[in-house]
Amino acid sequence: MKTFLPAFFAVFLFSFTGLAQVNSIKDYPLKDYVAPEIQYRLMNLGTWMNSQGGNDFDQKKSQNSFNTNLWLSYYEYLNMAKVQRTEISRLDTRYASIMNKNDSIKQSSSYLSFRFNYLTQTRLYRKNNTFWGVHGNLEYNLSPKTQKETSRENIKRSSQYFVITPYLSFGKGRIEPIESARQAVDILLSLQKHGRLSVSPNKSLIDSLARVANRIRYKRFFDFRFKTIYQLEELDKALQGMGLVDTIDMVYFANLNDIWNYARTYKRGTGTRFEGGIIPAFYANLGKTDDPNVSAKTKNNTMNYGLYGFFSLNRMRPVSYAWQSDLMLDLTFGYDKEIRKYEQNDEVEKTETEYLRSMLNASWQFGFFPNTRTYAGITPYAGLTFTSEKDADNTFGVNTGFRFDSYYYISPRLRISLRAGFYYAHNFDDKVPTPFWNTVSYIGQSVQHLRETNDNVPFPTEATTGLVNGIAYDFSFSLTYALF
């Protein structure tokens, strides 16, 4: 794994940069682009497969797992003068098979789970790019599990948990999506390459074509064929009306169709945003265990509530036509109380623990967008935590590593994705409710889905095995088809 990822990334980059040509159209300043009004909706049906594993040095244990799932998601993005909002809903069913080894004891388990997740970000803008923010995370998970230990009967477990985390914030700055500007540049580059561009466009002409691309990209059609026909007609009218083409033939239309179909889904942004606020958090977990090897049945319930403050910085910068550099920082600190209740037959044991927690995260993503259907990026990151537990020692934690993300569009609606990561963690406290748009802490599939769908947020990263002290990796492959 250590040698595969750098080699793959190097070959990937060379295959595109080695043949790149210098072109004045590519000098268009994407970092200065200001997007017009946008209202966009997307529904996806997809599946993914994942294999991961890790070893814990202190506890002398290892874990390897295989996961696959089927999901349906709905995504909406609103970018207006006075409001910017992202909403994501997702239904997810998942199958997992896990193998554990602790010293000489081997365990295996499998389960089919159901999960619903809703994420939202809303920023209401005032003068000078200041804003009020109302955000939130709502999640429910139901997971029955069958576990088998060496030479023992099957143990049946069931669990369900509920999370609600609202965010209230105030800040300054704005991240602007730049997809439409990049589309305009790609169209002009293709026409120029095939000798169909009649004049060398200036910044004003590219801006005008970007406005047309933005308007037609987000217009709603249920039938994808009619949407494509409408979009190509509008692009053709705009290009001829601006005097950018003088040869209207099959070469012109074929290239216009190809570039437009594959340039619709870039996720790049420009701008800087400072934001701070408060996070009230609530979490509940209900679990049951039925072990035929013992007479007692058990219930284990946990409830956690708290109040946190946070400050975050997002800076997204298109360095050039193909390269993107995104910086993410956040600091979170606060208090929470955990109440545990354990029942076995008629006996009840209850404990209450108070915590002061804080976390500092930093990550820097380097993204490469060489053409209209390909992306590759690497994100090194580091997270530090400090936890003070009542009547216990203070704990410092670290979580650092890198992620590699890539995708390739087989067709305008069918995408193949490859992701991999390598992590080191030591006493890292992953229970701090950091801002979900900017985090290196473990919050599971919420982060993965946000990374897949959000147009104006850098790809977050996370450690995925909950290590106490050790190293881990993950590798995943997915195939996604857009319904409309």
Buried (B, 14 or more C-beta within 10 A) or exposed (E): EEEEBEEBBEEBBEEBEEEEEEEEBBEBEBBEBEBEEBEBEBEBEBEBEBBBBBBBEEEEBBBBBBBBBEBBBBBBBBBEEEEBBBBBBBEBEBEBEBBBBEEEEEBEBBBBBBBEBBBBBBBEBEEEBBBBBBBBBBBBBBBBBEBBBEEEEEBBBBBBBBBBBBBEBBBBBBBBBBBBBBBBBBBBBBBBEEEBBBEEBEEEBBBBBBBBBBBBBBEEEEEEEEBBEEBBEBBBEBBEEBEBBEEEEEEBEEBBBBBBBBBBBBBBBBBBBBBBBBBBBBBBBBBBBEBEEEEEEBEBBBBBBBEBBBBBBBBBBBEBBBBBBBBBBBBBBBBBBBBBBBBBEEEEEEEEBEBBBBBBBBBBBBBBBBBBBBBBBBBBBBBBBBBBBEEEEEBEBBBBBBBBBBBEBEEBBEBEBBBBBBBBBBBBBBBBBBBBBBBBBBBBBBBBBBBBBBBBBBBBBBBBBEBBBBBBBBBBEBEBEBEE
